[in-house]
Amino acid sequence: MALEPLFRPVGLSPSPCLRRVRQLEEAGVTRLPEVVHSHHITGNFDYLLQVEVPDLPAYEDVHANQLAGLPGVATVTSYVTMKTLSADTTA
């Protein structure tokens, strides 16, 4: 995996970026096809994942049977997008 597209935009050097990518890989997050974006964040939560699924029953499966069962995951908090107001279309 090329790390430069990951570490430059967030202002990290390659070592911490690789460490965080490995943490996500070890947790199984990078193997979930429903997870289209993942962010290491500050505040009350450690990670913010953007999950794309066709409907709420599919999300319930991802939430209950995949994310909540990952090692080290104590809590999963969900937010459902009602409407996208802006999106980065340059990527």
Sequence and secondary structure as in RCSB ss.txt:
>XXXX:A:sequence
MALEPLFRPVGLSPSPCLRRVRQLEEAGVTRLPEVVHSHHITGNFDYLLQVEVPDLPAYEDVHANQLAGLPGVAT
VTSYVTMKTLSADTTA
>XXXX:A:secstr
   HHHHHHHT  HHHHHHHHHHHHHHTGGG TTEEEEEE  SS SEEEEE  SSHHHHHHIIIIIITTSTT   
      S         
